[in-house]
């Protein structure tokens, strides 16, 4: 079983980097609705505010700055998702996260259509 990603691991761990890149992708597409269901501590508005104000030109610089300034918020959100979906602990690519996201949205849509 893979270990949980600690706050300090996000910058160096490929699993953490994949989650950060996935989050940034969702942010850029204004598709964070599903993630808000895991945001028990109101972390997403803080993360998004930082991203909206960030003047960084490259993705790598932006992600590094995001970690430096909002590491706790990102880690808390990530941990909430891992707690609900333990298999996400092993996700090492943005594609893994994208597949999880699509599957989760499809599952919600199917439940909603049956209600």
N, C-alpha and C positions, 0 to 999 in steps of 0.2 A: 504494500500500500504506500502511495506517495505521501510525503509529509505535506502538511499545510504550508502555504507560502507565508512566511513572516514578513512584517513590514519592511525590514531591511533587505529582504531577498528580491523585492519587486524590481529593483534596478538591475540586478545581475542575473536573475532567473528567467529562462526563456518562457516559462509559464506566466510569470508576471508581465513580461514584455508583451506576450500575446494578448493578455487581458487588457493592458493599457492601449495597445493598438486597436483592439476591438472596440473599446469604449470610445476612443477618438473617432473611429469610423462612424459609430452610431451617433455621436454628437454632431458630426459634420452632416449627417443625413437627417437630423432631427427625429431620430427613431429610438428614443430612450424610454418609451412608455413601459415596456416590459421590465426594464431594470428598476423603474420606480417602485415596483411591487416588493423589491428587496431593500428598499431604502428606508429602514426603520428609524434612522437617526438624521434624516434630512441632509444627507451628504451630497446628493446629486446637484442641488442648486449651488452649493459651494464650489464643487468641481467645475460646473459649467460657467459660473461667474469668472473663475480664474481663466478658463479657456477663452472666454469671450474677450477678456482684457489682455490676453497674452499677445505680445507683439513679435513673436518668434517666426522666423522665415522658414525654418526647416522642421520637418516632423521630429527628427531626432532631438533637436534643441527643445522643441515644445514638450516632448515626453520627459526629457530630463528635468525641465523646469517644473512640469506638473508633479513629478515625484518629489522634487525638492520642496515644493510649496503645499501640496495636497496629498501627500503620501498616506497620512492617517485616514483621510476620507476615502481614498481609493481602496485602501486595504480593508477598511470596514465594509464597504460595499461588496468587494470581492469575497470576503469571508461569509457574508450573508448568503451569497449565491452558492458558495461551496457547501454551506450548512444545509441548504435546501436540495442541492444537486451535487452530492459528493463526487460523482464521476467527473465533474468539471475540474477537480484538482489536477487531473492528468492532462488537461488541454495545453498543448504546446504551440499551437498555431492560431492565427486569426480565423482560418477556415474551420477549425474545431469549434471555436466560439460562434461563428456564423451558423454552422449546422445546428448547434444547440439552440440558438436563438430562433431559427426558422422552425425547428421541431416544437419548441415551446409555444410559439405563436400559433402554430397549427393545432396543437393540443388544446389550447385555450379556445380557439375558434370552433373546434368540434364540440367541446363542452357547452359553449354558449349556444350553438345551433340546436343542441338537444334540449336545452332548458325551455 
